[in-house]
């Protein structure tokens, strides 16, 4: 898990440096690379891609996120005990940690809002917003690569038989 926390610290640092950079240099400015894609700086009082929700809901969500993160931490330790250490599992956990802590814990608790800087067609986002998706992609690659893990996940599941009609 040391490797996962090291990766997470590096990715989280990059996220926070990018947020700081865009906050200092792009306040009230936009740099569009192509139509609806570019950079700016906005504060987001809500959640992912400017979703507005109440403060109480955010506090409940933060408690839930920390609880889920602790459960995942122990699930990954169990996975590593059964199947051995994997750099992909560590990377997946690191990206997940960055996504959860970068926005919901660090930005919310320290600044009271989320700092976004990527202009996308659906709104404005940041690196931490993408980290959850990156974590799922990396985890999917690990599941695809590990025959033991696939057989563990799908034990007792019978394959579907396809009957071809002539």
Secondary structure, 3 states (H helix, E strand, C coil): CHHHHHHHHHHHHHHHHHHHHHHHHCECCEEEEECCEEEEEEEECCCHHHCCCCHHHHHHHHHHHHHHHHHHHHHHHHHHHHHCCCHHHHHHHHHHHHHHHHHHHHHHHHHCCEEEEEEECCEEECHHHHHHHHHHHHHHHHHHHCHHHHHHHCCCCCCCCCCCCC
